[in-house]
């Protein structure tokens, strides 16, 4: 407490402050964000120092003091590492572990309820095997089974139950008197016989043809005998011991050919000569006396020359006919060209619109006749 003359702890500081000319200010003067009268207006020295420190810690645009920076030390990081037990996979603090478990349990329950709601919204509300309604969570409205669920009708497009593979007239959710009628089996179409699916003509169990077995067996035996005979004669044509053909007719024909070749043995000697000498006319007749030496070869030569002349004549006639047809086509084209009507002249007359002699309009009296061809 202060004394009677006003001197005490606060009174002395107030008096000292009032006597200091450097601290004396008028009114509530400020310097930046520091109040100069904070020491004079304080009730005690300690309050003044605290107020001064607070002003020094407060920024120019902040109302609260600037907090002390947080220093991350090794102990701080080690406490973070030791917060979770790596073996038990649990937090060291029981409270944190309890809060995390409660949060996970609530999140799992919420997620399962949301998934169940989506499943019931998109799928059937009953089990397709037991036909019993499904039970949802506590917030779900119970589903009442109807007599004719739309999902059963539109579940598939087949005429039988896909679980038991029985017809809908036997296995169906509706009562027997309300089940759909049995679908009649469609009539089987007549199969088109082809080379692939045609039934076999021969029965491999009894080794018999299904139709005409005796006739077909005889025909097969004849074909086999003919093939065997042909194969035999392919390898038994000539007998090297007797030096003759096995077939008597073929041997007789060969002997006749030998006799004919012996009779005309000298005639084929000319064919062995050079072509120029063999075709020479001096060997066919004597060019001095005109005596024919080989009438056969001479006749063949004359016939060959006559045939060449006839072919050349037919070729000349064809060329003449082609020339005549070309001349006629050229004459017709020239005649059509000279008789052609000028289209430009026709346009000049019709686009004028009137007759230049009578001045009559074409719209009133009609167009003039077309010009005649030449």
Short mmCIF file of the C-alpha atoms (twelve columns), coordinates in Angstrom:
data_MODEL
# 
_entry.id   MODEL 
# 
loop_
_atom_site.group_PDB 
_atom_site.id 
_atom_site.type_symbol 
_atom_site.label_atom_id 
_atom_site.label_alt_id 
_atom_site.label_comp_id 
_atom_site.label_asym_id 
_atom_site.label_seq_id 
_atom_site.Cartn_x 
_atom_site.Cartn_y 
_atom_site.Cartn_z 
_atom_site.pdbx_PDB_model_num 
ATOM 1   C CA . UNK A 1   0.000   0.000    0.000    1 
ATOM 2   C CA . UNK A 2   1.141   3.532    -0.740   1 
ATOM 3   C CA . UNK A 3   1.998   6.173    1.855    1 
ATOM 4   C CA . UNK A 4   0.005   9.241    2.694    1 
ATOM 5   C CA . UNK A 5   2.005   11.456   0.429    1 
ATOM 6   C CA . UNK A 6   1.278   9.181    -2.573   1 
ATOM 7   C CA . UNK A 7   4.571   7.379    -2.538   1 
ATOM 8   C CA . UNK A 8   4.409   3.675    -2.864   1 
ATOM 9   C CA . UNK A 9   5.386   1.027    -5.389   1 
ATOM 10  C CA . UNK A 10  3.049   2.342    -8.020   1 
ATOM 11  C CA . UNK A 11  3.143   5.888    -6.866   1 
ATOM 12  C CA . UNK A 12  6.927   6.141    -6.976   1 
ATOM 13  C CA . UNK A 13  6.984   4.692    -10.541  1 
ATOM 14  C CA . UNK A 14  4.282   7.054    -11.624  1 
ATOM 15  C CA . UNK A 15  6.123   9.971    -10.148  1 
ATOM 16  C CA . UNK A 16  9.387   8.865    -11.735  1 
ATOM 17  C CA . UNK A 17  7.714   8.473    -15.007  1 
ATOM 18  C CA . UNK A 18  6.168   11.880   -14.856  1 
ATOM 19  C CA . UNK A 19  9.520   13.472   -14.058  1 
ATOM 20  C CA . UNK A 20  11.340  11.726   -16.998  1 
ATOM 21  C CA . UNK A 21  11.195  14.119   -19.965  1 
ATOM 22  C CA . UNK A 22  12.010  11.327   -22.487  1 
ATOM 23  C CA . UNK A 23  9.008   9.222    -21.420  1 
ATOM 24  C CA . UNK A 24  6.562   12.094   -21.088  1 
ATOM 25  C CA . UNK A 25  4.116   12.162   -23.998  1 
ATOM 26  C CA . UNK A 26  0.905   13.979   -24.625  1 
ATOM 27  C CA . UNK A 27  -2.301  12.004   -24.865  1 
ATOM 28  C CA . UNK A 28  -1.936  8.412    -26.102  1 
ATOM 29  C CA . UNK A 29  0.950   8.785    -28.525  1 
ATOM 30  C CA . UNK A 30  2.229   5.640    -30.287  1 
ATOM 31  C CA . UNK A 31  5.392   4.700    -32.080  1 
ATOM 32  C CA . UNK A 32  4.556   2.018    -34.707  1 
ATOM 33  C CA . UNK A 33  2.748   -0.741   -32.845  1 
ATOM 34  C CA . UNK A 34  4.383   0.050    -29.472  1 
ATOM 35  C CA . UNK A 35  2.573   2.280    -27.017  1 
ATOM 36  C CA . UNK A 36  5.037   4.752    -25.466  1 
ATOM 37  C CA . UNK A 37  2.885   5.289    -22.381  1 
ATOM 38  C CA . UNK A 38  2.678   1.562    -21.550  1 
ATOM 39  C CA . UNK A 39  5.146   2.027    -18.652  1 
ATOM 40  C CA . UNK A 40  3.515   5.168    -17.321  1 
ATOM 41  C CA . UNK A 41  0.015   3.789    -17.483  1 
ATOM 42  C CA . UNK A 42  0.946   0.432    -15.893  1 
ATOM 43  C CA . UNK A 43  0.032   -0.059   -12.268  1 
ATOM 44  C CA . UNK A 44  3.371   -1.673   -11.483  1 
ATOM 45  C CA . UNK A 45  6.764   -2.261   -12.911  1 
ATOM 46  C CA . UNK A 46  6.112   -5.935   -13.572  1 
ATOM 47  C CA . UNK A 47  2.841   -5.219   -15.433  1 
ATOM 48  C CA . UNK A 48  4.572   -2.631   -17.542  1 
ATOM 49  C CA . UNK A 49  7.383   -5.024   -18.514  1 
ATOM 50  C CA . UNK A 50  4.855   -7.741   -19.434  1 
ATOM 51  C CA . UNK A 51  2.824   -5.306   -21.520  1 
ATOM 52  C CA . UNK A 52  5.989   -4.107   -23.262  1 
ATOM 53  C CA . UNK A 53  7.069   -7.692   -24.063  1 
ATOM 54  C CA . UNK A 54  3.625   -8.475   -25.435  1 
ATOM 55  C CA . UNK A 55  3.798   -5.483   -27.779  1 
ATOM 56  C CA . UNK A 56  7.251   -6.512   -29.006  1 
ATOM 57  C CA . UNK A 57  5.998   -10.071  -29.765  1 
ATOM 58  C CA . UNK A 58  2.896   -8.916   -31.654  1 
ATOM 59  C CA . UNK A 59  3.333   -8.165   -35.359  1 
ATOM 60  C CA . UNK A 60  2.141   -4.980   -37.044  1 
ATOM 61  C CA . UNK A 61  -0.925  -6.703   -38.571  1 
ATOM 62  C CA . UNK A 62  -1.583  -9.452   -36.002  1 
ATOM 63  C CA . UNK A 63  -3.770  -9.270   -32.959  1 
ATOM 64  C CA . UNK A 64  -2.279  -12.341  -31.235  1 
ATOM 65  C CA . UNK A 65  1.382   -12.793  -30.262  1 
ATOM 66  C CA . UNK A 66  3.651   -14.627  -32.658  1 
ATOM 67  C CA . UNK A 67  3.935   -18.229  -31.422  1 
ATOM 68  C CA . UNK A 68  7.265   -19.768  -30.725  1 
ATOM 69  C CA . UNK A 69  8.457   -21.972  -33.635  1 
ATOM 70  C CA . UNK A 70  8.180   -25.719  -33.151  1 
ATOM 71  C CA . UNK A 71  11.515  -27.484  -33.349  1 
ATOM 72  C CA . UNK A 72  11.450  -31.104  -34.651  1 
ATOM 73  C CA . UNK A 73  13.956  -33.040  -32.605  1 
ATOM 74  C CA . UNK A 74  15.144  -36.624  -32.635  1 
ATOM 75  C CA . UNK A 75  13.096  -37.387  -29.564  1 
ATOM 76  C CA . UNK A 76  9.962   -36.034  -31.268  1 
ATOM 77  C CA . UNK A 77  10.442  -38.269  -34.330  1 
ATOM 78  C CA . UNK A 78  11.289  -41.287  -32.196  1 
ATOM 79  C CA . UNK A 79  8.020   -40.778  -30.286  1 
ATOM 80  C CA . UNK A 80  6.172   -40.833  -33.608  1 
ATOM 81  C CA . UNK A 81  7.890   -44.065  -34.604  1 
ATOM 82  C CA . UNK A 82  7.089   -45.641  -31.269  1 
ATOM 83  C CA . UNK A 83  3.419   -44.634  -31.494  1 
ATOM 84  C CA . UNK A 84  2.623   -47.860  -33.434  1 
ATOM 85  C CA . UNK A 85  3.789   -51.327  -32.438  1 
ATOM 86  C CA . UNK A 86  5.106   -52.943  -35.675  1 
ATOM 87  C CA . UNK A 87  4.573   -56.475  -34.339  1 
ATOM 88  C CA . UNK A 88  1.069   -56.120  -32.933  1 
ATOM 89  C CA . UNK A 89  0.069   -53.503  -35.521  1 
ATOM 90  C CA . UNK A 90  -1.576  -51.439  -32.806  1 
ATOM 91  C CA . UNK A 91  -1.140  -47.954  -31.374  1 
ATOM 92  C CA . UNK A 92  0.720   -47.699  -28.102  1 
ATOM 93  C CA . UNK A 93  -1.874  -45.333  -26.651  1 
ATOM 94  C CA . UNK A 94  -5.019  -47.346  -25.743  1 
ATOM 95  C CA . UNK A 95  -7.263  -44.343  -26.311  1 
ATOM 96  C CA . UNK A 96  -6.034  -43.786  -29.871  1 
ATOM 97  C CA . UNK A 97  -6.351  -47.492  -30.631  1 
ATOM 98  C CA . UNK A 98  -9.904  -47.552  -29.236  1 
ATOM 99  C CA . UNK A 99  -10.937 -44.498  -31.289  1 
ATOM 100 C CA . UNK A 100 -9.456  -45.971  -34.480  1 
ATOM 101 C CA . UNK A 101 -11.285 -49.301  -33.974  1 
ATOM 102 C CA . UNK A 102 -14.581 -47.560  -33.370  1 
ATOM 103 C CA . UNK A 103 -14.089 -45.474  -36.504  1 
ATOM 104 C CA . UNK A 104 -13.205 -48.505  -38.654  1 
ATOM 105 C CA . UNK A 105 -16.153 -50.488  -37.321  1 
ATOM 106 C CA . UNK A 106 -18.531 -47.670  -38.119  1 
ATOM 107 C CA . UNK A 107 -17.017 -47.157  -41.595  1 
ATOM 108 C CA . UNK A 108 -17.287 -50.869  -42.428  1 
ATOM 109 C CA . UNK A 109 -20.877 -50.990  -41.287  1 
ATOM 110 C CA . UNK A 110 -21.744 -47.889  -43.317  1 
ATOM 111 C CA . UNK A 111 -20.008 -49.238  -46.441  1 
ATOM 112 C CA . UNK A 112 -21.712 -52.644  -46.198  1 
ATOM 113 C CA . UNK A 113 -25.118 -51.047  -45.695  1 
ATOM 114 C CA . UNK A 114 -24.599 -48.806  -48.718  1 
ATOM 115 C CA . UNK A 115 -23.465 -51.749  -50.865  1 
ATOM 116 C CA . UNK A 116 -26.433 -53.818  -49.715  1 
ATOM 117 C CA . UNK A 117 -28.810 -50.988  -50.607  1 
ATOM 118 C CA . UNK A 118 -27.337 -50.784  -54.109  1 
ATOM 119 C CA . UNK A 119 -27.569 -54.564  -54.535  1 
ATOM 120 C CA . UNK A 120 -31.214 -54.654  -53.500  1 
ATOM 121 C CA . UNK A 121 -31.946 -51.697  -55.753  1 
ATOM 122 C CA . UNK A 122 -30.453 -53.345  -58.871  1 
ATOM 123 C CA . UNK A 123 -31.126 -57.058  -58.245  1 
ATOM 124 C CA . UNK A 124 -34.033 -59.248  -57.175  1 
ATOM 125 C CA . UNK A 125 -35.329 -58.908  -53.634  1 
ATOM 126 C CA . UNK A 126 -35.506 -62.679  -53.272  1 
ATOM 127 C CA . UNK A 127 -33.261 -65.722  -53.669  1 
ATOM 128 C CA . UNK A 128 -33.698 -67.288  -57.134  1 
ATOM 129 C CA . UNK A 129 -33.019 -70.791  -55.725  1 
ATOM 130 C CA . UNK A 130 -35.039 -70.839  -52.493  1 
ATOM 131 C CA . UNK A 131 -37.562 -68.182  -53.629  1 
ATOM 132 C CA . UNK A 132 -37.286 -66.588  -50.155  1 
ATOM 133 C CA . UNK A 133 -37.120 -62.796  -49.652  1 
ATOM 134 C CA . UNK A 134 -33.759 -61.387  -48.718  1 
ATOM 135 C CA . UNK A 135 -33.236 -59.743  -45.341  1 
ATOM 136 C CA . UNK A 136 -31.579 -56.367  -45.376  1 
ATOM 137 C CA . UNK A 137 -30.189 -54.127  -42.634  1 
ATOM 138 C CA . UNK A 138 -32.270 -52.375  -40.029  1 
ATOM 139 C CA . UNK A 139 -33.130 -49.397  -42.267  1 
ATOM 140 C CA . UNK A 140 -34.487 -51.519  -45.136  1 
ATOM 141 C CA . UNK A 141 -38.207 -51.743  -45.812  1 
ATOM 142 C CA . UNK A 142 -39.224 -55.447  -45.931  1 
ATOM 143 C CA . UNK A 143 -40.060 -56.642  -49.442  1 
ATOM 144 C CA . UNK A 144 -43.358 -58.458  -49.906  1 
ATOM 145 C CA . UNK A 145 -43.369 -61.291  -52.429  1 
ATOM 146 C CA . UNK A 146 -45.954 -60.713  -55.133  1 
ATOM 147 C CA . UNK A 147 -47.795 -63.377  -57.093  1 
ATOM 148 C CA . UNK A 148 -46.162 -62.395  -60.348  1 
ATOM 149 C CA . UNK A 149 -42.760 -60.740  -59.855  1 
ATOM 150 C CA . UNK A 150 -41.726 -58.887  -63.025  1 
ATOM 151 C CA . UNK A 151 -38.126 -60.073  -62.594  1 
ATOM 152 C CA . UNK A 152 -39.147 -63.723  -63.028  1 
ATOM 153 C CA . UNK A 153 -40.963 -62.986  -66.249  1 
ATOM 154 C CA . UNK A 154 -38.120 -60.984  -67.767  1 
ATOM 155 C CA . UNK A 155 -35.265 -63.008  -66.264  1 
ATOM 156 C CA . UNK A 156 -34.677 -65.036  -69.442  1 
ATOM 157 C CA . UNK A 157 -36.218 -65.744  -72.799  1 
ATOM 158 C CA . UNK A 158 -36.195 -69.539  -72.734  1 
ATOM 159 C CA . UNK A 159 -39.176 -71.813  -72.224  1 
ATOM 160 C CA . UNK A 160 -37.733 -73.758  -69.291  1 
ATOM 161 C CA . UNK A 161 -36.281 -73.217  -65.831  1 
ATOM 162 C CA . UNK A 162 -32.558 -72.526  -66.134  1 
ATOM 163 C CA . UNK A 163 -31.812 -74.114  -62.711  1 
ATOM 164 C CA . UNK A 164 -33.597 -77.450  -63.038  1 
ATOM 165 C CA . UNK A 165 -33.764 -77.485  -66.883  1 
ATOM 166 C CA . UNK A 166 -37.424 -78.498  -66.641  1 
ATOM 167 C CA . UNK A 167 -40.273 -76.948  -68.554  1 
ATOM 168 C CA . UNK A 168 -42.223 -74.044  -67.110  1 
ATOM 169 C CA . UNK A 169 -45.322 -76.224  -67.010  1 
ATOM 170 C CA . UNK A 170 -43.506 -78.489  -64.464  1 
ATOM 171 C CA . UNK A 171 -41.154 -76.149  -62.567  1 
ATOM 172 C CA . UNK A 172 -42.582 -72.643  -62.117  1 
ATOM 173 C CA . UNK A 173 -43.165 -70.178  -59.269  1 
ATOM 174 C CA . UNK A 174 -46.899 -69.851  -60.043  1 
ATOM 175 C CA . UNK A 175 -49.584 -72.370  -58.974  1 
ATOM 176 C CA . UNK A 176 -50.186 -75.293  -61.386  1 
ATOM 177 C CA . UNK A 177 -53.379 -73.761  -62.753  1 
ATOM 178 C CA . UNK A 178 -51.614 -70.491  -63.578  1 
ATOM 179 C CA . UNK A 179 -48.440 -71.842  -65.107  1 
ATOM 180 C CA . UNK A 180 -47.750 -71.248  -68.810  1 
ATOM 181 C CA . UNK A 181 -48.717 -74.068  -71.154  1 
ATOM 182 C CA . UNK A 182 -46.172 -76.536  -72.415  1 
ATOM 183 C CA . UNK A 183 -44.382 -75.382  -75.539  1 
ATOM 184 C CA . UNK A 184 -44.885 -77.817  -78.374  1 
ATOM 185 C CA . UNK A 185 -41.764 -79.295  -79.893  1 
ATOM 186 C CA . UNK A 186 -41.275 -77.770  -83.350  1 
ATOM 187 C CA . UNK A 187 -41.562 -80.141  -86.265  1 
ATOM 188 C CA . UNK A 188 -38.194 -81.291  -87.495  1 
ATOM 189 C CA . UNK A 189 -37.364 -80.055  -90.946  1 
ATOM 190 C CA . UNK A 190 -36.539 -82.543  -93.633  1 
ATOM 191 C CA . UNK A 191 -32.814 -82.827  -93.913  1 
ATOM 192 C CA . UNK A 192 -31.264 -81.941  -97.246  1 
ATOM 193 C CA . UNK A 193 -29.138 -84.848  -98.431  1 
ATOM 194 C CA . UNK A 194 -25.673 -83.911  -99.595  1 
ATOM 195 C CA . UNK A 195 -22.492 -85.783  -100.345 1 
ATOM 196 C CA . UNK A 196 -21.513 -85.420  -96.671  1 
ATOM 197 C CA . UNK A 197 -24.669 -86.338  -94.712  1 
ATOM 198 C CA . UNK A 198 -26.186 -88.835  -97.149  1 
ATOM 199 C CA . UNK A 199 -26.715 -92.246  -95.455  1 
ATOM 200 C CA . UNK A 200 -24.285 -94.948  -96.482  1 
ATOM 201 C CA . UNK A 201 -25.438 -97.429  -99.123  1 
ATOM 202 C CA . UNK A 202 -23.463 -100.314 -97.619  1 
ATOM 203 C CA . UNK A 203 -24.046 -101.861 -94.202  1 
ATOM 204 C CA . UNK A 204 -20.701 -102.652 -92.593  1 
ATOM 205 C CA . UNK A 205 -22.285 -105.026 -90.045  1 
ATOM 206 C CA . UNK A 206 -23.773 -107.597 -92.453  1 
ATOM 207 C CA . UNK A 207 -21.581 -106.712 -95.477  1 
ATOM 208 C CA . UNK A 208 -24.569 -106.179 -97.721  1 
ATOM 209 C CA . UNK A 209 -25.958 -103.323 -99.751  1 
ATOM 210 C CA . UNK A 210 -29.194 -101.872 -98.457  1 
ATOM 211 C CA . UNK A 211 -30.780 -102.018 -101.931 1 
ATOM 212 C CA . UNK A 212 -30.182 -104.373 -104.916 1 
ATOM 213 C CA . UNK A 213 -27.441 -106.321 -103.250 1 
ATOM 214 C CA . UNK A 214 -27.154 -109.205 -105.820 1 
ATOM 215 C CA . UNK A 215 -27.045 -106.937 -108.886 1 
ATOM 216 C CA . UNK A 216 -24.542 -104.554 -107.370 1 
ATOM 217 C CA . UNK A 217 -22.343 -107.383 -106.123 1 
ATOM 218 C CA . UNK A 218 -22.264 -108.921 -109.627 1 
ATOM 219 C CA . UNK A 219 -21.391 -105.548 -111.159 1 
ATOM 220 C CA . UNK A 220 -18.529 -105.089 -108.693 1 
ATOM 221 C CA . UNK A 221 -17.163 -108.555 -109.479 1 
ATOM 222 C CA . UNK A 222 -17.210 -107.795 -113.212 1 
ATOM 223 C CA . UNK A 223 -15.405 -104.516 -112.638 1 
ATOM 224 C CA . UNK A 224 -12.775 -106.237 -110.504 1 
ATOM 225 C CA . UNK A 225 -12.260 -108.985 -113.149 1 
ATOM 226 C CA . UNK A 226 -11.868 -106.381 -115.894 1 
ATOM 227 C CA . UNK A 227 -9.330  -104.396 -113.831 1 
ATOM 228 C CA . UNK A 228 -7.350  -107.581 -113.107 1 
ATOM 229 C CA . UNK A 229 -7.297  -108.574 -116.783 1 
ATOM 230 C CA . UNK A 230 -6.165  -105.093 -117.838 1 
ATOM 231 C CA . UNK A 231 -3.433  -105.111 -115.255 1 
ATOM 232 C CA . UNK A 232 -2.332  -108.565 -116.415 1 
ATOM 233 C CA . UNK A 233 -2.067  -107.549 -120.052 1 
ATOM 234 C CA . UNK A 234 -0.097  -104.456 -119.065 1 
ATOM 235 C CA . UNK A 235 2.761   -106.647 -117.853 1 
ATOM 236 C CA . UNK A 236 2.234   -109.678 -120.190 1 
ATOM 237 C CA . UNK A 237 2.237   -108.072 -123.629 1 
ATOM 238 C CA . UNK A 238 5.353   -109.706 -125.181 1 
ATOM 239 C CA . UNK A 239 6.805   -113.174 -124.608 1 
ATOM 240 C CA . UNK A 240 10.623  -112.861 -124.584 1 
ATOM 241 C CA . UNK A 241 11.110  -116.664 -124.846 1 
ATOM 242 C CA . UNK A 242 8.980   -117.182 -127.967 1 
ATOM 243 C CA . UNK A 243 9.853   -113.701 -129.298 1 
ATOM 244 C CA . UNK A 244 6.205   -112.992 -130.143 1 
ATOM 245 C CA . UNK A 245 3.209   -111.181 -128.727 1 
ATOM 246 C CA . UNK A 246 1.045   -113.094 -126.269 1 
ATOM 247 C CA . UNK A 247 -2.100  -111.921 -128.020 1 
ATOM 248 C CA . UNK A 248 -2.531  -113.834 -131.326 1 
ATOM 249 C CA . UNK A 249 -4.373  -110.985 -133.101 1 
ATOM 250 C CA . UNK A 250 -1.658  -108.538 -132.189 1 
ATOM 251 C CA . UNK A 251 1.022   -110.952 -133.428 1 
ATOM 252 C CA . UNK A 252 -0.812  -111.447 -136.786 1 
ATOM 253 C CA . UNK A 253 -1.130  -107.679 -137.244 1 
ATOM 254 C CA . UNK A 254 2.585   -107.291 -136.576 1 
ATOM 255 C CA . UNK A 255 3.462   -109.904 -139.198 1 
ATOM 256 C CA . UNK A 256 1.307   -108.133 -141.810 1 
ATOM 257 C CA . UNK A 257 3.058   -104.849 -141.072 1 
ATOM 258 C CA . UNK A 258 6.428   -106.537 -141.572 1 
ATOM 259 C CA . UNK A 259 5.352   -107.856 -145.009 1 
ATOM 260 C CA . UNK A 260 4.122   -104.394 -146.091 1 
ATOM 261 C CA . UNK A 261 7.361   -102.774 -144.966 1 
ATOM 262 C CA . UNK A 262 9.373   -105.367 -146.954 1 
ATOM 263 C CA . UNK A 263 7.400   -104.554 -150.096 1 
ATOM 264 C CA . UNK A 264 7.993   -100.778 -149.734 1 
ATOM 265 C CA . UNK A 265 11.445  -100.974 -148.258 1 
ATOM 266 C CA . UNK A 266 13.178  -98.869  -150.914 1 
ATOM 267 C CA . UNK A 267 10.620  -96.090  -151.039 1 
ATOM 268 C CA . UNK A 268 11.426  -94.687  -147.675 1 
ATOM 269 C CA . UNK A 269 15.121  -94.335  -148.523 1 
ATOM 270 C CA . UNK A 270 14.403  -90.898  -150.014 1 
ATOM 271 C CA . UNK A 271 13.141  -89.640  -146.615 1 
ATOM 272 C CA . UNK A 272 16.620  -90.268  -145.204 1 
ATOM 273 C CA . UNK A 273 18.160  -87.824  -147.724 1 
ATOM 274 C CA . UNK A 274 18.620  -84.096  -146.974 1 
ATOM 275 C CA . UNK A 275 15.347  -82.073  -147.319 1 
ATOM 276 C CA . UNK A 276 16.592  -80.076  -150.337 1 
ATOM 277 C CA . UNK A 277 17.628  -83.201  -152.253 1 
ATOM 278 C CA . UNK A 278 14.542  -85.191  -151.160 1 
ATOM 279 C CA . UNK A 279 12.178  -82.441  -152.473 1 
ATOM 280 C CA . UNK A 280 14.114  -81.991  -155.715 1 
ATOM 281 C CA . UNK A 281 12.047  -82.474  -158.895 1 
ATOM 282 C CA . UNK A 282 14.952  -84.226  -160.642 1 
ATOM 283 C CA . UNK A 283 14.279  -87.329  -158.540 1 
ATOM 284 C CA . UNK A 284 10.575  -87.336  -159.554 1 
ATOM 285 C CA . UNK A 285 10.965  -86.967  -163.350 1 
ATOM 286 C CA . UNK A 286 13.681  -86.342  -165.947 1 
ATOM 287 C CA . UNK A 287 13.735  -82.660  -166.762 1 
ATOM 288 C CA . UNK A 288 15.239  -83.347  -170.212 1 
ATOM 289 C CA . UNK A 289 13.067  -86.156  -171.476 1 
ATOM 290 C CA . UNK A 290 10.035  -85.611  -169.181 1 
ATOM 291 C CA . UNK A 291 9.978   -89.310  -168.152 1 
ATOM 292 C CA . UNK A 292 8.339   -89.698  -164.707 1 
ATOM 293 C CA . UNK A 293 10.513  -91.612  -162.309 1 
ATOM 294 C CA . UNK A 294 8.339   -91.472  -159.096 1 
ATOM 295 C CA . UNK A 295 4.678   -90.827  -159.966 1 
ATOM 296 C CA . UNK A 296 3.496   -91.066  -156.309 1 
ATOM 297 C CA . UNK A 297 5.763   -88.360  -154.967 1 
ATOM 298 C CA . UNK A 298 5.144   -86.190  -158.028 1 
ATOM 299 C CA . UNK A 299 1.392   -86.409  -157.504 1 
ATOM 300 C CA . UNK A 300 1.760   -85.434  -153.842 1 
ATOM 301 C CA . UNK A 301 3.855   -82.439  -154.808 1 
ATOM 302 C CA . UNK A 302 1.280   -81.290  -157.375 1 
ATOM 303 C CA . UNK A 303 -1.543  -81.633  -154.854 1 
ATOM 304 C CA . UNK A 304 0.414   -79.643  -152.226 1 
ATOM 305 C CA . UNK A 305 0.994   -76.801  -154.706 1 
ATOM 306 C CA . UNK A 306 -2.692  -76.797  -155.722 1 
ATOM 307 C CA . UNK A 307 -3.760  -76.632  -152.058 1 
ATOM 308 C CA . UNK A 308 -1.409  -73.681  -151.435 1 
ATOM 309 C CA . UNK A 309 -2.857  -71.830  -154.455 1 
ATOM 310 C CA . UNK A 310 -6.412  -72.414  -153.220 1 
ATOM 311 C CA . UNK A 311 -5.567  -71.109  -149.748 1 
ATOM 312 C CA . UNK A 312 -3.926  -68.051  -151.260 1 
ATOM 313 C CA . UNK A 313 -6.949  -67.435  -153.485 1 
ATOM 314 C CA . UNK A 314 -9.374  -67.650  -150.563 1 
ATOM 315 C CA . UNK A 315 -7.207  -65.172  -148.700 1 
ATOM 316 C CA . UNK A 316 -7.257  -62.790  -151.673 1 
ATOM 317 C CA . UNK A 317 -11.063 -63.040  -151.852 1 
ATOM 318 C CA . UNK A 318 -11.360 -62.233  -148.129 1 
ATOM 319 C CA . UNK A 319 -9.137  -59.178  -148.522 1 
ATOM 320 C CA . UNK A 320 -11.197 -58.012  -151.480 1 
ATOM 321 C CA . UNK A 321 -14.431 -58.346  -149.505 1 
ATOM 322 C CA . UNK A 322 -12.941 -56.391  -146.617 1 
ATOM 323 C CA . UNK A 323 -11.850 -53.617  -148.978 1 
ATOM 324 C CA . UNK A 324 -15.310 -53.394  -150.552 1 
ATOM 325 C CA . UNK A 325 -16.988 -53.194  -147.130 1 
ATOM 326 C CA . UNK A 326 -14.594 -50.457  -146.048 1 
ATOM 327 C CA . UNK A 327 -15.291 -48.420  -149.184 1 
ATOM 328 C CA . UNK A 328 -19.045 -48.737  -148.640 1 
ATOM 329 C CA . UNK A 329 -18.762 -47.673  -144.985 1 
ATOM 330 C CA . UNK A 330 -16.668 -44.662  -145.962 1 
ATOM 331 C CA . UNK A 331 -19.210 -43.695  -148.633 1 
ATOM 332 C CA . UNK A 332 -22.103 -43.940  -146.151 1 
ATOM 333 C CA . UNK A 333 -20.251 -41.816  -143.572 1 
ATOM 334 C CA . UNK A 334 -19.548 -39.112  -146.147 1 
ATOM 335 C CA . UNK A 335 -23.189 -39.133  -147.279 1 
ATOM 336 C CA . UNK A 336 -24.440 -38.770  -143.683 1 
ATOM 337 C CA . UNK A 337 -22.004 -35.933  -143.112 1 
ATOM 338 C CA . UNK A 338 -23.220 -33.998  -146.136 1 
ATOM 339 C CA . UNK A 339 -26.911 -34.557  -145.300 1 
ATOM 340 C CA . UNK A 340 -26.566 -33.547  -141.633 1 
ATOM 341 C CA . UNK A 341 -28.722 -30.534  -140.552 1 
ATOM 342 C CA . UNK A 342 -26.801 -27.663  -138.948 1 
ATOM 343 C CA . UNK A 343 -27.845 -27.322  -135.329 1 
ATOM 344 C CA . UNK A 344 -26.462 -23.779  -135.120 1 
ATOM 345 C CA . UNK A 345 -28.625 -22.686  -138.032 1 
ATOM 346 C CA . UNK A 346 -31.676 -24.209  -136.321 1 
ATOM 347 C CA . UNK A 347 -30.936 -22.230  -133.138 1 
ATOM 348 C CA . UNK A 348 -30.491 -18.993  -135.106 1 
ATOM 349 C CA . UNK A 349 -33.931 -19.379  -136.670 1 
ATOM 350 C CA . UNK A 350 -35.830 -20.453  -133.536 1 
ATOM 351 C CA . UNK A 351 -34.208 -18.003  -131.111 1 
ATOM 352 C CA . UNK A 352 -35.073 -15.063  -133.372 1 
ATOM 353 C CA . UNK A 353 -38.735 -15.506  -132.390 1 
ATOM 354 C CA . UNK A 354 -40.343 -14.296  -135.643 1 
ATOM 355 C CA . UNK A 355 -40.330 -14.890  -139.363 1 
ATOM 356 C CA . UNK A 356 -38.061 -12.404  -141.177 1 
ATOM 357 C CA . UNK A 357 -40.320 -12.376  -144.283 1 
ATOM 358 C CA . UNK A 358 -43.802 -12.048  -142.735 1 
ATOM 359 C CA . UNK A 359 -42.760 -10.768  -139.279 1 
ATOM 360 C CA . UNK A 360 -45.152 -13.275  -137.738 1 
ATOM 361 C CA . UNK A 361 -44.371 -14.370  -134.175 1 
ATOM 362 C CA . UNK A 362 -43.545 -18.026  -133.665 1 
ATOM 363 C CA . UNK A 363 -45.624 -18.042  -130.448 1 
ATOM 364 C CA . UNK A 364 -48.737 -17.084  -132.410 1 
ATOM 365 C CA . UNK A 365 -48.272 -18.834  -135.768 1 
ATOM 366 C CA . UNK A 366 -45.958 -21.656  -134.723 1 
ATOM 367 C CA . UNK A 367 -42.353 -22.492  -135.502 1 
ATOM 368 C CA . UNK A 368 -41.230 -22.837  -139.093 1 
ATOM 369 C CA . UNK A 369 -40.749 -26.366  -140.490 1 
ATOM 370 C CA . UNK A 370 -37.389 -28.043  -140.049 1 
ATOM 371 C CA . UNK A 371 -34.950 -27.644  -142.941 1 
ATOM 372 C CA . UNK A 372 -34.919 -30.593  -145.341 1 
ATOM 373 C CA . UNK A 373 -31.869 -32.776  -145.698 1 
ATOM 374 C CA . UNK A 374 -29.884 -32.914  -148.930 1 
# 
